[in-house]
């Protein structure tokens, strides 16, 4: 926040840009102030998001102020002159307000977990230099949505040689790039980011080997002067808060849509089991299948594309297949979801996703191929049928004639 004084001699038909080489987005319109909204001959208070102007060292980089008139001036025209004065502003203490409507999601609302699932350690020996970025470090991760909190039941088979952590709202599979971690190991419980540990407490005595304990993690947005400034993070184990909740600003941590469980320095033979606290009524993954332009018919020999939208994407890509439910004699569907008509009739298709948690199906779509009705079969069957009716007709006529003769 700073103050700028524009002299009275300035023409108000200008744009005032506040830019920096640290972020190309600063040339967007949101970082421009129109002179028409400013006071000439008086002080103006200007506010900009500090995150857009931070250098790699975490300090504010040089900021450029550009006053650009909105019209061109000829070689003999005078450009309106004037002067600018800059000053600082005495800031009041910022009041951080946590979003009251945040929700603690059950793990079964984040991943399609039904009942408990066990993950085993993969290390042959304990090492303090374990590679955080190893793919095998990820037990599971949801990648398409941010969550304001997660609750889960956890059970560890051996407390003497384990280490794992949950990440909420990371940016990718590497926890060191963003998000908040909630770390459990032999000795302690930690909460923090890649650049700072906010909470470090001894492992609660209530945690025992092969016994379930509940973990509740919070990562809820907080606001300053109505603007989202970061996330409030907190941790409870067995209903007891560990350390104190803290505010993690957007300027100090990158946040994204990765939420998951990471096994870190957990030895072979040690199991970490997770289970829902309150089982979700609906699975956390769903598939929505549609056709190009929502078409419902194709001609024989033509092809029609389909696409599937997956809600609840996981780190290990879902194996999505397109299948024909009925009518495979009228059409075929390939691995990319293209339907090709083979004969007049109707075909029903759907998409199926298979992952570590099971198999999930999309809605079904009926496609009319050609005329939509299979032609009736013709041949010997029809001739024989007609012949039978003809014989029956003659037999009936003979019976009537016989009866008449007997009655004469």
Secondary structure by P-SEA (a helix, b strand, c coil): cbbbbbcccccccbbbbbbbcccccccccccccccccccccbbbbbbbcccccccccccccbbbbbbbbcccccccccccccbbbbbbbbcccbbbbccccccccccccccccccbbbbbbcccccccccccccccccccccccccccbbbbbbbbcccccccccccccccccccccccccccccccbbbbbccccccccccccccccccbbbbbbbbbbbbbccccccbbbbbcccccccccbbbbbcccccccccccccccccccccbbbbbbbccccccccbbbbbbcccccccccccbbbbbbbbbccccccccbbbbbbccccccccccccbbbbbcccbbbbbbbbbbcccbbbbcbbbbbbcccccccccccaaaaaaaaaaaaaaaaaaaaaaaaaaaac
